[in-house]
Amino acid sequence: MRIPHPYRFLLLLPLLLPLLLACRATGEEGATPPPNLAIENKGSDTLVNVALAWAETYIAQHPDVHISVTGGGSGTGIAAMINGTVDIANASREMKENEIEEAQANGINPVEITVARDAIAVVINPENPVNELTIQQVAAIYTGQITNWSEVGGEDRPIVLTSRESNSGTYVYFLEEVVRVGADDEEAVFSPEALLLPSSEVISLEVARNPNAIGYDGLGYVTAEQKVVAIRPAPGEPAVLPSIDTVNDGTYPISRPLYMYTPGEPTGAVRAYLDWILGPEGQEIVRRLGFVPLTPE
């Protein structure tokens, strides 16, 4: 029997309907885009606010791209990249030798991309009269050799130590480049009295409410409720406050690059996104959020 032409479409409808719905879904807000335009980004809590701002701005300009950003610490992001579950790992430290070896054992050759710079600010409560410390004093405070503010020119008060947790790249950097360098001891560790806190925001809150507390934060996380301590690289040298200028001219001694790692040479949507981050618009977001852009203003 010959089916009249106007009704042939009805017989094909069950086959066409799933395709029509799928096409419609990609245009709806919150729907999942094609896999090649979905970017999973995870890691450093230092970078998470910048990464969220990058993603939000980029998605507004490229609505066909979906970017998911989560924190959890540099170690968490790097582990996810090694396991093949993210496209980009954010890190506030370099990958460790054992992490690189583990990645290569999984068939992954990590590519390191510097996306910004950061100063680590040593912060105290605004009521604390101390204005400056040497690297050696900071190390002695964090290893528990100095336990009272009167030992560094402050009032007779016990020092309350706050620190990031050990999965944080900021923790690793501060331990290796500040505590151990200042103590001149490669085996030096944080005092067991240090409060290990889950984020820079929590450190900020603790320092703001506790007149005896000391902490360290990425420059972009410093608030008006904290007092930033000027740092002397060594006794007799000038004390320097962290800023974009003092990081760029090398006078502030506690600064570092911030990284994104990809599982192999980035291509496609990931490459385009990273190129945008490294360009003028992405770097202006770095500046706006209080971090240090790769290119001078």
C-alpha positions, 0 to 999 in steps of 0.5 A: 500500500502506498502511504500518502506523502503528508503522512510519511513524516509520522512514520519517521518521527520516532526515529527523529524525535531523540535527535531533535530533543538532543539538538534542542538540549544543547541550546538550553541554559545549563544543558551539557554541551558537546564533549569536545567543548566541555572543560573540567578544571580542578585544583588550587584553592589559591587560584580558584577565584581567578579560575572562576572569574576566567570561566565566567567571562569566557563562557559569556563570550563563548556560550558553546563552551562549558567550563566546570571549576572546583577547588580542593587544593593543588594536590587534589587537582594534580591527582585528578589530572593524573587519573584522567578526570580533568582537562586542566589542573590548577596548582600553586606549586610545581608538580613533584617528581613522584607525581610526574612519574605517576602521570607518565606511568599512566601514559600522561606527559604533563604540560606546565603553563604559568598563568599568573604570579602571586605573593604570599602575604604574612598576615596578623590581626590589625590590633597587633603592633608588629609591622615587620618580620625577617624570614628567619623570624617567620621560620622561627615562629612557624617551627615553634621556636618563637612562641610569644609576640614579645620576642619579635617586638610585640606585646606579651601574648602567645602566638597562635599559628594558622596554616593551610592543610598539607594538600595545599600548594601554598602550604608546600611552598611556604614550608619549603621556601619560607620555613625551611629557608629561614630556618636553614634546615631542609628537615624543618617542619611546622610546629604541631601547635599550628592550626591547619585550616581548609582555605585561605578564607578560613585563615582570613577569618581566624586572623581577623577575629584573634588578636594573637593569630598569624597566618599566610595568604595569597595576596588576592585573599588579603582583606581589610580585616587583616594587617599585612606584615612587611618582610625583610629577606635578612636582618639589616635589609629593607622590609618590603610589603607585597604588591604587584610592583614588588613582585615584578621587581623582585624585592618582595621575597615570598612570591611564586608562579601559579600554574595550570597543568594539562595531560599532554599538549593542549589542543582544541577548546582547551588550547583556545581557553588557555591562550585567552587566559594568557592574553590581555583580557585574562591577565586583566582579571588576574590584576583585578582580583589582586594577583600579579599578571604575567605582563606589566600594565 
